[in-house]
Amino acid sequence: MSWPSSNRISDLLGSERPLLDEIFGRGKYEIDDVDPDVSIVRSAVIELKFGFDRHRARDIVTTVTIVGVPQEISLNSLDVLARFIGEDIPPLPTNANGVVSVPPDEQIRKHLRCVLRLAEDAFTDPQKTRDAAIFGAGYNAAYNDWASGKGSWLT
């Protein structure tokens, strides 16, 4: 397996500009380099935060902040929003130590392809965008109730 030469997530995102242009439109987004392991892609509809767990599992975690909806429902993981459009992001292959064996640039590309499907299916108009945010908030609330063993519907 070959790892990218760049140590910065923003550089890896920069190499995906054709896909980013397809998602957001040329010049309608910016890549914010927070630190070597975190970058944010900002657009008028969503912000994508890519975080790289360099020292443990070596996986990329992508969170989506939906712009223009109430703050309490704006933040979701890409995995949850993918479920809104019927996608399931399978777990990445790992070695015996639990370290992801897929290089970060391939993980980013895979996540951006899912964002492209979301952009085409869920972020095409304000109503669908709000529906995606509400779905994510409801999914997260139900999961948190289940994981904590609390919630009125669990009794």
Phi, psi and omega in degrees: 000134178252132179266148180299151181287335182284143176261001184245134179296325180298325177293320178295320176294322178300328179285351178257021182304321177302320178289320176298320177298322179293322181288308190256338189100142182300126177078005182257023177208163174222149178257119180258117180274099182283310174200180184304330185255002182221130174220151179236130173260119184252135173220182181288335185256319182220159169239132179251124178252120179255122178238134182251122177273077188296326190262353180236266188279345181061036178251157175263129175249128181244124174248150183240124172254120181271122182278141174091008174240163179305142185305323184293346177240010188276335187259126179214156173281154178298324180302317181292314181294330176299324179296331178300327180257016176082013178267151174230120179272110183291154178296151180281148176294142180231161174273186183298337180269002180084012180271130181296134183261005179263127181300151183301325180295324177290323177296315179299314180300317179298317179294319180294326177295323176293319177298323177300317178295320176297316181299322181284327186257326189246336185251031183273338176208162184301324181294314179295324179296314178297320178300319179297318179296317179294319176302312181299317180295317179294318178299313180296319179296316179296318179297316180297321176298314181296313184294328181272348184075012181248175179113136186296331183281352181270352185282000000 
